[in-house]
Amino acid sequence: MAANTDKWLTDILQEYSTQKYFIEYNGFMSNHMAHGIVALKDLGASQKKIAEFAIWCGQDLESPDHPDHTDENPNVLPVSEESLQELRGKRISFYGIRNAYIDKLKVHGSLEDIIKAEFPKLIRGLGCVAFHGLIQLGYGFHVKHGTVVCEGLAYLHHSCAVLTIDDRKTENNIANFGTGDMAILDLLQEMRADTSLRQNMLDGALVIKKTGRFLGSGFSNRFSALTENCGDVLLKYANRLRIPQATSSSKDAEFLLRLSDWLIDQAIVVYAISERPNDFFLLHGVTSSWSLRQIIPCLNPVDAMDALRTFTCCLLATYLTVDAPALIPTTVAATVNENTWREIIDTLLARDLDSHEEHLLKLVQVCYLQWKVYKCSSNAGLYVEAAKACMNHKLAFCRYREDVMLD
């Protein structure tokens, strides 16, 4: 991008930051403003189109002084370090937390350093609020925007709900992650048949539902029941995966990036071949895996592996949470080139903005960027199929009722 375009992007992200619109709206929905703006930029949208999107997206969002956000003031003083630790996961004082991270950025001096120092404290909670804190963080770092990065860290902190793993168990040693021999589709098929794990999820979700923690959200109740109560079981499955392995000649950084890209591909495969096309939360698995990939280079190898292992467990939990739809292999395009993508992107950008449009923008963005790196991979055609699925099908939601899944 030209320098003036960089400044324009920085300015519009600042103008439409959480200073203007709260991080959540309509009860428990997350603000996607920054993600949509960045996705449009990556897809080559004009400044006019991006400005139109920002106005459109803001129609549903809520200002900090909205009645649902009592005691939230964007100009509040940063909370103290002691209070910051006490507030983790309490879902209150978002702006005090955000402003504390803004202050931390000044101390750390760079986005890389604040992520390296602060994200590891939040790794086990990266799946909270359907990955939205992680997504905010990744999209912010992708365009090197300090405010968006601090908003992402703050949202992770504000809503942190940890994946509970007993690190004292020998079998839970991080060295065991991904050392099995199963492909992800075979593993998910086995998890789909695990009636005990499913029942534990449903029973736990009912308990969480009674607390009112998630305002009746079926997904969050079930996801938290899995991550909080069944973390060791999820990890046992994750350890049975066959992940790309480091070689004696490979550098840690190269291996971690390769593993990150592999996880993006797994998320795309599951989303693209699900019998429930364009599943809302499987889509978030794609955009959050890409978001994690953005920040992996900032982390030391141990923290990066912990993040990738935690994310894998959360991705498996997401699949179970949406009632483990059957995964049906599909025929993909034999030839994919830039013209294929140009047609998809031009069609998408020409559409009128509609409900949840920012999700479609992000899905196409991730698939396109992944294709640009891996044009010759066996998944090249699947990237296209995933992009088409989100454009040709309305977003689908698993229908929840108490402890019964109806789809």
N, C-alpha and C positions, 0 to 999 in steps of 0.2 A: 504494500500500500504506500501511496505517496504520503509525505509528512503531514499535509493538511488533512488527509483522510484519517490518519492516525489520531490527530487532535480532535477531529469531528467525532470519531467513535468514542474517544475518552470523554469528551464533553457530554455526549448524549447518555452514556452510561452513568455519568455523575448526576445529570439532570433527573434521570428516572431511577435513581438508586432508592434504597429504603429510607433515605431522608424524606422522600416524597410519598412513597407507598410502603406500607408495612410488609414484612416478610411473609405474612399469611393473610388470607381473606376468606370470607364466606365460611367461617368456622375453622376448618382445618385444611384448606387448600393452600398450596404454596405459590408464591410469587415467581413467575417465570420470565419476567421482563428482561433481565440481563441475558438469559440463555437465548431467547428469541432474537434479540438484537445481534448477538455474536453469531448465531447460526446464519442469519440473513447476510451478515458481512461475509462469512466464509462461502456462501452460495453465490456471491457476486451481486447481491441486490443493490439497487441505487440508494443514495442517501434519502431520497424522497420516499422510497418504499419502506425503508427502515423507520423513518420518522412517522409514517402512517401507521406502521405496526405499533410503535410506542404509544401513540394516541389510542389506538384500538385496544391494545392490551390493558391500558390504564383504566378503561371504562369499568372493568370488573374488580379492580383492586381497591384497597381501602387506605385512606390516609392514616397517619399515626394517631390522630385524635378521634378516630371512629369509635363509637360507643363500645364495640367489642374489644377495644385495646386500651382499656382503662389503665392508668399508671404507666403508660408507655409514652416517652417523650424523646424524640431524636436528639435533643440538645442536652440531655441529662449528663451529669458527670460520669466518667468511667467508674465501674465498680472496682473495689479494691481487689487485690490478689486473693485475699482470704475469702471475700464474698464470691469471687469468680468460681472458686472451687466448690463452695456451698450451693451455687446456683446451677451447677451442671445437671442437665436433664430435668430441671424443675419447670421449664417452659414458662418462665416469667422473666421480666427485666431484659428483654432482647436488646434494647438500645444501650443500656448500661454495659452489657456484655460486648456489643458491637464496638462501642467507643473504647472499651478496654483493649480490644484487639487492634484498633486504630492506633492507640498509644504504643502498643507492643511493636507494631510495624515501624514506628519511628525509632524505637530502641534497637530493633534488629537491623534495620537499615535497608533490607531488601526483601522482596517477596519470597525468594528462595530460602532465605534464612528464617523468616517467620514460619514458613511451612515446615521446614526441617525441624524447628524447635517445638512448634505448637501442635501440628497435626498428629504426631505420635501419641499424644495424650488423649486423642479422640478417636483413634483408629478403630477400637472395638465397637464404637457407636456409629460407624460410617453408613450403616443401613437405615438410620433413623429417618423418620418422615419420608419414607419411600425414596431414600437416597438424595433428597433435595439439597441438603447441606453440602454433600459431596459434589453435586452437580454445580451448585453456585460457586464453590471453590474452584473446581476444574475449569469452568468457563471463564471465571475471572482471571485465573493464572494464564490461560491460553492467550488472552489479549493483554496480559500484564497490567491489569487494572487493580490498584491497591484497595479501593473501597469495596469492590465486588469480592475480592479475596477475603477481606476482613468480615464481610457479611456471611460468606460461606463458613468460615471458622466459627463465627458467632452462632449461626444457625445449628451447626453440629453440636456446639456446646449447649445451647439453649434447649435442644430437644433430644440430647444424647440418650440413647437406649442401647445398652451394650449387648454384644454377643458374649454370652457367659461360657467360658471355657475353663476347665480345671487344668491350669498349666503345670500342676504337680504330677499329673499322670504321664508316665513314660511314653505312652502311645500318642500323647498330644504334643510331643516335642515337634517343633516347627520343621525339623529335618525330615519328618515323615510326610509332610504335605506333598500331595501329588505324586507319590512314589509307587502308586498302584499300576494296574494294567488295563483300566477301563476307559473307554471313550465316553464322553459326556452324555451322549444319547442313550447308551446302554445303562449308564449309572442312573439317569433320570427315570428310565423305564423301571428299574428296580425300586427306586424311591417311590414311584407312583403306586407300586404294589405293597408298600410298607404300611399296612393298616394300623399298626401300633403307633407309628409316628404320626400318622394322620389323626388318630383319636386323641393323642396327647396334645396336638395342636388345637383341636376343637374344644377339648375340655379346658385347656389353659386360656383359650380365647374368651370363653364364657366368664371365667374368673376376672380377667382383665376388663371385659365389657362392663361388669358390675361396678368397677371402680370409676368408670367414666373418664379414664385417662385420654381416650382418643375420640371423644364426642360421637361414639357409636360407629366409628370407622371399622368396617369388616376387615379390610386389609391389615390395618395397623394392629388390631387385636390379635389376629392370627399370626402375623409376622413376628410380633413381640413374644407371643407364646412359644414360638419355635426358637427364636434367638436367645431368649432369657432362660427357658426351661430345658431346651434340647440342644444346646450348643455342642456338647460332646458328641452327640449322635450326628449332627450335621458335619462336624469335623471328621468323624470316622468315615463318612461318605466322601468328603473332599480328599482325604488321604488316599482313597482308592482310585482317584483319577490318575490318568497318565498325562502329565503336563510336559511341555518341552523341558528337557533337562540341560543343565549347564555341562559343557565339555571342559576338559582340562585346559584347552586353549582359549576358552571364552572368558571375557572379562565380566565381572559382576554386573556392571551397568548394561552391557549388551544383553545378558541373559534376562535381566529384570524387564527390560523394554520388550524383548521377544515374548516373555510370559504375559506382559500387559496386553500386547497386541493379540496374543492367543485368546485371552479372556474376552476381549472385544468380539472376536470372531465367534466364540462359543455363545455369547449373548445374542449375536445376530442370527446364528443358526436356529437357536431355540425360538426366538421371536418369529423368524420367517416361516418355519414349518409347523408352527402351532396350529391345531385344528380350530382354534379360536383366533381368526385373523385379526391382526392389529390390536392385540391385548395391551391395555393401558400400562400395566405394571411390568410386563415383559419388555415393553418399549423402554421403560425406565431402566431396566437392566442394561440395555444397549447404551443409552446416553450416560449412565453413571459409570459404566466400565470405561468409556472413552474419557470421561472426566478424571477418573483415577489415573489413567495413562498420562494425563498432562502433568501431574504432580509427582509421579514416581521418580523422575530424575532429581528432585529436590531432596529425597530421603536417603538416609544411609541404608546399606543393603539389608540390615536386620529389620529395620522398620518397614522398608519396602516389602519384604517378604511377609511380614505380619499383616500389612495392609492387603496384599494380594490374596493371602489365605483367608483373611476375614471376609473380604469381598466375595470370594468363591462360596463360602458358607452362606452368605446373605443372598447370593444369586440362587443357590439351591433352595433356600427358604422361600424366596419369591415364587419359584415354580410351584412349590407345594401350596403356598398361600392362595394362589389363583386356581386351585383345584387340579393341578397337574394335568393340563390338557394333553391329549394325545399328540405326538409329534410325527408328522406325516411327511416323509421325504418328497421333494418336488423336483420336477424337471426345470432346469435353469437355462438361461440363454447361453448358447455356445460361444458367441462372440460379443464382447463388450468393449466399447471404445469411448472416447471422449464425446462423440456425437450421441451415443446412447444416453450418457449422463446429461448432455446439454438439453436434450429433448425433455427428460424428466424434470430437470431443474427449471427450465423455462415454463413448463406447464404448471409447476408448483407456484412459481413466483407470479404467474398471471392470474391465479385463482383469487377470488374474493376471500378476505379473512373471515374465518368461521370459528365456531367453538373448538377449543383445544388446538388451534392451528399451530401454536408454537411447538407442540409436541411433534407434529409432522415435519416441521422445518428442521428440528434437531435430529430426527431419525434419518432424514435424507442427507443432512449435513454429515453425520457420522459415517454413514455407508459410503458416501462419495469420498470423503477424506481417507477412509480405509482402503477404498479401491485405488486411489491415487498412489498409495504406498505399495499395495499388493496386487497390481494389475494382472500379474501372471499366476496368481494363486488359484487353487481349485475352488475357492469361495468367491471369485470375481462375479460369477453369475448370480450367486446368492445375495450379494450386496444389492444388486439391481432388483431382485425379487422382493427383498425386504423393503426397499424404497417404494416399489409399486404397491406393495400390500398396504402401506400406510396411506397411500393416496387413493386407493380404490375401495377401501373399507373404512367405515366409521370406527372410531375407537371403541373397543369392546371391553366390558367390565364383567368379571365374575360376579354373579348375583348371590349375595349372602343373606341368610336368615337364621339368626341365633346360631345354633351349632350345626346347621345343615347347609351344605353347598348345593345349589340348585342346578348348576350347569353340568 
